[in-house]
C-alpha cells in the first residue's frame, strides 16, 4: 500500500527496518523543505519507538511493526504540513529540563533561558524568595526558577485553563509541584496576596498586524493569545508594569522578556517606577531581557 504525502510517495511494506524508515523519512522532509530533516526524522523515530538517539544508530536493523511505521508516517505528514516538531513529540527541553508541550501553550524557546538566568542571578545569595510568574504558559519559567532557586516559592498565573493544566503536569514531572501555586487569572485579577520579591513575565509581544507574517508553524499552530501583544506589541508591558507596583516589595525586581526591537520602548514604560534598569542580550546579541528594581 502506498501513502502519498505532499506529492511524495512512501510505501507501506510488511517489514520496514529502522534504517530504511529513517532514510526515507529524512528524504521526504528534505524534499518538502523542512529544516534539519535528518534531525527531525530522528526525533520523530525516537518519539514513536520511545528510545534515545543512540538506539537509532545501534539498532538500525530493528524491524518496525505496522503500528510503529504508520505512526511514523503520520508524524512525518504532520511536520510536512507545518505542525511544530514539539507538538508532534509533545516535549521540549528548556534549562536542561524536559517539558511537556501541546497546542495549549507557546513552545519554550532558548531565548527565554536568558530571562530565567537573569532572575537566578538576582536571587543568588538572598534568603527566602517569593516569585510571581505572569502568563506562565507551559510553566517553563516558573518551574525552572523553582527548580534552580531552592529557597523560592513561586506563584504562576495564566488566563488559560489548558495552559495551567499543562504547567501543573510539568511541575509534577520536574518535582517542584509543592513549591508552586497555580492561579487562573487575567494578569493580576485573581492574585490576592502581594509582597513578591520578583515578578517575571514573558508576555505576548507580537504586534497584531505582524502575526500573519510569522512562520506557518508559529502563526497557524501556536496559541494566538500567547502571541498577540496589541497594536504595537507593548500592551502587556504597560499593564504589568503599572500593576506590579502594588505587588512588589521595595527593591523588588520586575523582569521581562522582550521582542528584538522592543527593549528601549519597554525601558521607557518602566523608567518612572523602576530604578537600576538593565538590559541583557541573548546569544545572538539581541536585547532580550529588560529588568529593573522597584523605586522606594
Secondary structure, DSSP 8 states (H G I E B T S, - for coil): -EEEETTEEEE--S-EEHHHHHHHHHHHHHHTT-TTHHHHHHHHHHHHHT--HHHHHH-TT-EE-HHHHHHHHHHHHHHHTT--HHHHHTEEEETTEEEE--TTS----TTHHHHHHHHHHHHTT-SSEEEEEES-TTSHHHHHHHHH-TTEEEEEEES-HHHHHHHHHHHHHTT-GGGEEEEE-STTTT-----EEEEEE----B-GGGGGGS-HHHHTTS-GGGTB--SSS-HHHHHHHHHHTTTEEEEEEEEEE--TT-HHHHHHHHTTTEEEEEEEE-TTS-EEEEEEEE--
